[in-house]
Amino acid sequence: MITTKGYAAQSATEPLAPYSFERRDLRAHDVQIEILYCGVCHSDLHTARNEWHSTAYPCVPGHEIVGRVTAVGDHVSKYKTGDPVGVGCLVDSCQECNNCRKGLEQYCENGFTGTYNGRDRVDGSNTLGGYSNHIIVTENFVLSISDKLPLEGVAPLLCAGITTYSPMRFWKVGKGHKVGVLGLGGLGHMAVKLAVSFGAEVTMLSTSPSKEADAKRLGAHQFALTKDPEQLKGLANYFDFIIDTVSATHDHNMYLGMLHTNGVMICVGAPPEPAQILGFNLIGNRRSVAGSLIGGLPETQEMLDYCAEHRITSDVEVIDIKDINEAYERMLKGDVRYRFVIDMATL
């Protein structure tokens, strides 16, 4: 067993605190990784506080992991000691169902194993994530990372990056398309960067006028304040796609009215309440509402390679691990531009 240091939540009401635990010994196809940086996702907060009512404690969050290989199992062929690597939201799946065989492990018909708060498929133990100094993952769920980019900026690509990349690739977003990005946060700022890089005309849709300068800096061609009816008049039937990154309750119908014929509203946020959608807002222009969940391993590697080629990273604020609870509170207030990343050397 490998003694590991980390930060964990012991209950829904306790702050994260230092926690020592044992990682398993290397299996034949395992890769041991020294974690250098770990991004902080809103899902970490939801899970630590049991807001999705499925948390097993102690909980060590973190699924935006970058680091270097420190050891490999006897049958590992893809990686060697010293390689820069990443681990995203998944650490295993059945590898046998139709979706897994298609490289869609995130939709595993038998249930994927999450990087944290999941169930190990071999020994049944609870998985513990990247707020720690080491992790052990089967090689098929380890990703190659370019060391040409700052690793702290690469870490959030493992969740925020692939969450926005995957649906835009599926719907073939590109030159000639008009894309609205709803919400400028961890997901939204990556959606802007990627959609612009694909050649689309991008409009940031936000309730905060203070976000306009940042949206333009990130590459958005236009900005619309959604609280201003005058600014919205010209957006009726305008967009081919809207990437909805908002996880708070909001009026989907207002945004559906901005879609052109055959337009698609792609939801990657997860509001706590069911959406109320008027049927006429769909049937009148053959509009669609769709959802998307991260990406499979082949597509995630494709995204990482694309971002390395185009020098795309997340905008991050690097923090010490001791400041994680404060970071959670700031994240709730939207006080981050645009992703916290933990420097694990501070553990």
Number of C-alpha atoms within 10 A of each C-alpha: 9 14 11 14 17 22 25 23 24 18 16 20 10 12 16 24 15 15 17 12 13 10 17 16 12 18 16 13 16 23 28 26 27 22 24 23 29 34 32 29 22 14 15 20 21 16 22 27 21 18 13 11 10 12 20 20 17 18 27 29 30 27 29 29 34 31 26 21 23 16 18 24 18 12 11 17 10 14 19 15 13 13 17 20 22 30 30 30 22 23 26 24 23 16 18 13 16 13 17 20 12 13 17 20 29 22 18 22 16 14 15 22 22 21 28 25 24 22 19 19 15 6 8 9 12 21 21 27 31 29 32 30 22 23 24 25 21 18 21 17 21 26 22 18 22 18 12 9 15 12 21 26 21 30 32 32 29 27 25 25 30 26 22 30 24 20 21 21 14 9 11 11 21 18 13 11 17 21 29 31 28 27 22 25 20 27 29 26 28 27 32 28 22 27 27 21 16 16 14 20 21 27 24 30 26 19 15 13 12 10 18 19 11 14 24 16 11 17 19 25 15 14 20 22 18 18 13 10 10 11 12 16 11 11 17 14 16 17 25 20 27 25 28 25 24 19 15 11 12 13 11 16 16 14 22 25 19 23 28 19 17 15 24 23 25 21 21 22 20 15 14 11 10 8 12 10 14 11 9 11 19 20 12 11 16 14 20 17 15 12 14 16 16 25 27 24 22 15 17 24 19 16 21 24 16 13 19 17 12 11 13 20 22 24 20 21 16 16 18 15 23 15 11 20 15 10 23 20 12 13 21 11 9 13 13 16 16 20 26 28 28 31 18 21 12 11 15
